[in-house]
Amino acid sequence: MNKCKVPVPVDDGDGDHRWISIHNRFLSETREKDADVIFIGDSIVQALQHTDTWNELFAPLHCLNFGIHRDRIENVLWRIENGELDNVKPKVIVLHVGTNNHTNTPEEIKDGIVEILHVIREKHPDVYIVVPTLLPRGQYPNPVREKIQRANELLKSNVDGLPKVELVPIDKGFVQPDGTISHHDMHDYLLLTNAGSRKAFEPVHELLLQLLSEGEPEKDLTPSE
Amino acid sequence: MDKLHQVSHKPESRCALQDMVSGHDRYVQQAKTSESEVLFIGDSIVQQLQFSTLWTEKISALHCINFGIGGDRVENVLWRIRNGELDFNTKIKAVVLFVGTNNTDCTPHEIFEGLIEIIKEIKHRLGDIHIVLPTLLPRGQHPNPYRERNDHVNTFLLDKFCNEVNADEVTKNVHLVVIDEHIVGNDQTISHHIMHDYLHLTNSGYTKIFGKVYDKLCELLKVTPMK
């Protein structure tokens, strides 16, 4: 059984229940805010929100950020099935999760992401879904990088071509010719710096501009006061 | 349980081992050629501090270097300082030590003893330098056992370092800075405006909370604080 396809919340046990607090806050945001774009996913998505790249490129597009550090595919699936995409009518949903599922096989990762796509599609028949490819990690070549690369290949053959789903390659340009990743791009060889996030997410930004203006050529995308 | 101060741990068990060890290797190299005067060492709250306005506009002017690693526990920091991260070629004037919140499976006393062990190791390697020790921060949106644990550690720290009766070789030149006040609201909740995920600080959170650490450093280094 592929655990990536079974929705599971993060259980803080005797802890501080931060995960459910954050989930509840996201639920409030869906009721209080009008978003054109919702980013949902893991550590990469959450960390993105604290970069200049987010402030400059994505905040002006009325985006919500529902990233949670350490989330696995099955956690994001649970959050979507428990309200985080209800009460909202975004034009685009950006889905990015998978790096924390490095204990799963590439096939399981791909199947889990496809499962999320089905659930999103049921809730939002007309929304555009943007799926940035998974990023390499670790300073030196390592087995997790290979697994991620294989998962990206599977995503390409399974996700590309689904209606209103766009796979955006963002993983090139991080592994240098000597096989290393620079801490100028990923300060801990996992999470993006300002420079790294600009490099990875600029293609996503350009796609969003296109998708948001499609069918609405008059839309004013300048930041509101 | 002696798991903390007897055995320093290289983080074998962390999922992306490669990621963390690479950070350590880089820090060891940086120490050898660094001209910094102040070292910040600890966990993710230290690591993320370097991306804050407080750091870029004020702290960095004190010639600081940041050896924070996300997820680090007390014993991981102990391992790092025993394995090269304090081997600076220039004379360090102050170390800011901030770690402990990730030791969620330890008792407050174990965490306290682990911090004492780190302080002893720093003194052993760097002599009579200043050690700045901020109190541990509360966490979680609502009252919870992790908050109580960190608070309890702080009680031990205050008793040891702010009580003249307990002054000894370990407490000498160690400056406890109370930073955990005015974070929990009257309704006992923590706002996401201070800690965006109820653990890590927002930019304004850093200014408000770590600003006190900056002020203490200025006092110790005899530097006029920037406005």
Interface residues (C-beta under 8 A of the other chain):
Chain A: D14 G15 D16 H17 R18 S21 I22 R25 Q46 H50 I68 H69 N100 H102 T103 R137 G138 Q139 Y140 N142 V144 H183 H187 D188 Y189 L190
Chain B: C15 A16 Q18 D19 M20 S22 G23 D25 R26 Q47 F51 I69 G70 T104 R139 G140 Q141 H142 N144 P145 Y146 R147 H192 H196 D197 Y198 L199 N203
